[in-house]
């Protein structure tokens, strides 16, 4: 286990570097820049643009500074935009450590604020989980547990009651969850529970009330619930036909023991495989859900950053998402050994 974790953690670095390279290339290929216009959509003059580029380090070479290398300045050769953000470098005459030190960089569009202050720091007097990232993580976790706590039992019951009314009802729910877009489901949920029954406000201003989290969580997690239910059903049906299940029945074991001890663990292996990336996707926020419900998460910040060419926000959000994906995949690999002892972490 220890060697496995060390090896996987070492692989985090090249994967993060590859993600950073791809993201950086795509950002630079997109037309426009963060300072094309001011917040009032007025064109910025060339002198001001030059000052802003110098202030944020955009006057440097993008990848490598070959003229400095020709002068024998090896350190200056790497003093470029990419390495300044990832490792560190001089910006406006001041040394600044990069992403490897936990510095996510300044926001190019929200002047005077860093990405940490926008996304990770809560409002004054609030708890850490009241930050934009904290809100998105909480909503994603609630949606995730809602999906698996309903989706897995629904898939199990559907498989055990194959071709019955229960199975058909599960099929309807799963098909609806896969085919109906989240924004359509959200509109129906708002109309029913907020407009007709007036159980919750349409766009809550205060998220301290746990009741206002229910509808966004259901809308966000319904797609995963449907996928989990159908995958669990298919896996259970496959496991039910295995020889060791028939042998367990021949021994006279109870149906409950056969399901929980012999069938469920093997059936959950493909389900767990999708849960890791799904959880990472849920906790990084959803622009649709956040816009519909006025949710103060960081998904909307990421989309706005792309539209505004806020390079630091784009890089930070993408790298954090990639880190979540890798941690989730490592966790999934470790859960495999619990579900099936034949699987070794080697």
N, C-alpha and C positions, 0 to 999 in steps of 0.2 A: 504493500500500500504506500509506504513512504517513498520508495523509488519511483513508483508510478506518479505520485503527486509532484515530486521534484522534476521529473522529466516533462510532465505536462506544463508545469509552471515555467520551465525554461522555454518551452515552445510558445509561450505567450508573447515573448518579445519579438520574434520574427513575424508572427501573425499581426501584431499591432503595428509593426513597421510597414508591412504590406498594405494594411488598411489605410494607414496614414498616407502612404505614397499614392494610392489610388484616389483617395479623397482629395488630396492636394492637386493632383493632375486634373481631376474633373472640375474643381473649383476654378482653376486657372484657364481651363478651356471655355468655361462659360463666359459670354460677353458681358462687359461692364465691370464695375468695381464698386467698393463700398463708399467711395467718395465722389461718385459721379454727380450726385445732387445732394443738397442739404435737406434737413427734415421738412422744409417748406417746398420741396421739389423745385428749387431754383438751382440753376447751373453754378457750380463752384469755379471761381477764376483760377488761372494756372498757378499764380503765386500761392494762394491758399492751399491748392491741391498739393503742391510741392512740399509745403510745410506739414500738411497732414500725413503725407507719405513718409516723411522723415520722422515724424513723431511716433508712428506706429511701425516703423521698420520696413515699409513697403518700397523704399528706395533702394533696397539691396537687391543683389542678384537672387533669382528664384531658387536655383539648385546649388551651383558651385560658382565661385568667383575665381575664374582662371587668371585674370590679370594679376591678382595678388599672389597666386601661386608662382607665376613667372618672376615675381619680385622676391621670391623666397619666403613669403609669408604663408606658412602652412596653416596656421590658425585662422588667418583671414580667408583662406580658401573655403573653409566651412562656415564662415560668418555670413550665412545667407538666410533667406526667409524660412525655408523649410527646417533647417537645422536650428535656427533661433527659436522656432516654436517648439520643436520636439526636444531639443537638448538644452539650448540656452545661447545667448549672445548679447551683444551690445545693441541697445535700442535707444536712440536719441541721447547717446553718450553715457548710458547707464547699463550695467550688466544686469540681465534678467534671466533667471533659470527657467527652463522650459517645462514641457508636459511631464517629463520624467520626475520632476520635483513636485508635481501636483499643481503647477501653475497652468491654468486653462487659458490664460491670455486675456487681454482687454477686449471689450466689445467695441467694434468699429462704428456701430450705429448708435448705441446708447452711451453717449460720451460720459467719461468720468467713472464708468462702472466696469468691473471685470466680469467675466463669465461666472466665476464663483459667486460673486455678489448677486447676480441676476438669478442663477439657477439653484445654487446650493445653500445660500444664506437666507434664513427666514426674516420676516419683518421684525422690527425692533420690539422686544418684549415677548416674542413668540418662541415656541419650541422648535428644535431643528426639523421635526417632521412637518412643520408648517411652511417650509420652503417649497418652491415650484417642483423640485425633484422629489421632496418628501410627499407632496400631494400625489404625484404621478405614481410613485412606488406604492403608496397605500391603496390607491384605486386599483392598480394592477394586481396586487396581492389579493384584494377582496374579489376581484373578477376571476382570478385564477382558482381560488378555493371554491367559489361558487360553481365554476365549470367542472372541476374534478369531483366535488362532493355530490353533484347531481348527475354528471355525465357518466361516470364509472358505474354507479349502481343502476342507472337506466340502461346502459349497455348490457350489464350482467342479466338483469331481469328480462330484457328483450331476447337475449340468446336462450335463456332457460324456458321462455314462453314463445318459442319460435312459431311464426305463422298464426299467432293469436291476436286478439284486439290490442293487447299490450305491445306486441311487436310492431303492429301497424301504427299505433300512436307514437311509438318511439321513432319510427321511420318518418312520420310527418314532422315531428319536432326537429329531427336531424336534418331533413331536407330543407326545412324553413331556415334553420340556422346557417346552413351553407349557402343558400341561394339568396336570401333576403339581405340586402346591404344594411350595414349598421345604422346609417343615417335614416333609412326608412323605418327600421325597428324603433329607433329613438323617437321619431316623430309620433308614431303610434303610442308609445309609452307616455310621452308628454301629453298627448290628447286625452288618453284614458285616465291616467293617474293624477295629472296636474290640472287639466281643464275640466274634465267631467266630474271626477270625484274630489278634486281639490285636496288630495292627501299631501302633496308636496308642492313647493313653488316651481314655476316654470324654469326660471333661471335663478337659483339660490345665490344670495349675497353672502350668507354666513354658512360655512361648511362645518361648523361645530356640531350641528345636529346630525346624529348618525343616520336619520331617516332619509336625508337628501342624497346620501351616497348609494342608496339601493338601486335607483333607476340607472344611473351611469354605469354602475358595476354590472348590472344585468345586461345592458346593451353591449358593453365592452367584452364580456365573457361569454355571450350567447353563442358566438361562432365557434369558440373552443369547446364549449359544452357539446355542441352538435357533433363536431369532429371526434371528440373523445367517446361519445356514446356509440357512434357507428364503428369506430375502430375497436372499441372494447367488445362489441357484439361480434364482429368478424373474428377477432382473436379467440373469444370464448368458443365460438362454433368450431373453429379449427382444433382447439385443444380438446374439446369434448369427444372428438373422433380418434384421439390417440389411444394407443394400446395400454398405456399405464393407467388411463382413466377407466377403461373397461376392466383391467385387473383389480383396481381399487373397488369397483362395484362388485366384482366377483368375490372379493374378500368379505363383503358384507358391511363395508364402511358406510356411515350415514351420508346422506346427500350433502349436508352442511359441511362435514369434514372433507369430502371430495372436492367441493367447490373452493373452500378457503385454503386447504393445504396442498392440493394437487393441481387445481386448474387455474386459480386466480393469479398466482405468481407468474406462471409462464405466459398467461394471457396479457399481463400488464407490460411485458417487455416492449412491444411496439408502441404502446400507449405512452410509456415513460420517455421513449425516444423523441416524441413530438413535444413533450411537456417542457423540456429545457428551453429550446428556442422560443416556444410560445410564451413562457413566463418572461423571458427577456424582452419580447416584443410588447407584452402588456405593461410592464413597469416602466418602459421608456415613453409612455404616453401615446395618445391618439389625437391627432388634430381635429378629427370629426367630432369625437365625443367632447373634447374640451371646448370647441366652438359652439356646439349645440347647447350645452349646459352651462356655459360661462365658467368652466372649470379652470382653476388657476394652476395648471400643470406646465410641464416644459415641452410638450409635444408641439404646441402652437409656437413656442419660441424658436424651435428648430425650423419649422416651415417659414416663418417670417425671416429667419436668418438667411435662408436660401434665396428668398426674393430680394433681400437687401444686400446680398453678398457680404454678410458679416462673417468673415473667414474664421475668426477664432471660435465663434459659437458653432459653426458648422463642424469644424475639426473636433472640438471638445465633445459635442453631442455624439458624433459618429464613433469616436474612439471609446467613449463610455459605453455605447451600445454594443460595440464589438467586444469589449471586456465582459459585459454581462453575458453575451452569447457564449464566450469561451468558458466562463465560470459555470454556466448552466450545463454545458456539454461535459465538463469534468464531473459535475455532480451526477449527471445521468449515468456516466460510465461507472461511478461508484455504486449507484443504486442497482445497476445490473447484477453485481456480485451478491447483493442481498436477495434479489428475486430468483436468481439461478446460480447456485454454488458452483456449477460446472464452468462458469465464466471466470477467468482469472485475469487480474490486472497485471499483465506482463508485457 
